[in-house]
């Protein structure tokens, strides 16, 4: 009862009641439209179609990273081998 009285008293102090009603109605319409948009997005089965693509991308990234690691390992081994060969040649 007391809350209703306070609300009525505050409503009486509002000068632009039509603006407040317009903003309130616009907010309700915005929430309604956003729920429609979210429902439409949820109805599209993107997750089931994207899972194989996601797996493919993950596997290709893993293979590429292993290949880069392998090439880097070979390069460092060749560089260290080349250095030991050059150092061995300098000793002669």
WOTABEL-V761685 format. One record per residue. RES is the residue in one small letter. PSI is psi as a letter, one per 20 degrees, with the letter a starting at -180 (none if undefined). OMEGA is omega in whole degrees, -180 to 180 (999 if undefined). Layout:
[[RES	PSI	OMEGA] [RES	PSI	OMEGA]]
This chain:
[[x	g	-178] [x	h	179] [x	h	178] [x	h	180] [x	g	178] [x	g	180] [x	g	179] [x	g	179] [x	h	178] [x	h	179] [x	h	179] [x	h	-179] [x	i	-179] [x	p	-179] [x	g	-177] [x	m	-178] [x	h	179] [x	h	178] [x	g	179] [x	g	179] [x	g	179] [x	g	178] [x	g	178] [x	g	178] [x	h	178] [x	h	178] [x	g	179] [x	g	179] [x	h	179] [x	g	178] [x	g	179] [x	g	179] [x	h	179] [x	h	177] [x	h	176] [x	g	-179] [x	g	179] [x	h	177] [x	h	178] [x	h	179] [x	h	179] [x	h	-179] [x	i	179] [x	p	-177] [x	m	-179] [x	h	-174] [x	g	-178] [x	h	179] [x	h	-177] [x	i	-177] [x	g	177] [x	h	178] [x	g	178] [x	g	178] [x	g	178] [x	g	179] [x	g	179] [x	g	-180] [x	g	-179] [x	h	177] [x	g	179] [x	g	180] [x	g	180] [x	g	-180] [x	h	176] [x	h	179] [x	g	178] [x	g	178] [x	g	-180] [x	g	180] [x	g	178] [x	g	178] [x	g	180] [x	g	180] [x	g	-180] [x	h	178] [x	g	179] [x	h	178] [x	g	179] [x	h	177] [x	g	179] [x	h	178] [x	g	-180] [x	h	177] [x	g	180] [x	g	179] [x	h	178] [x	h	179] [x	h	180] [x	h	179] [x	h	-178] [x	none	999]]
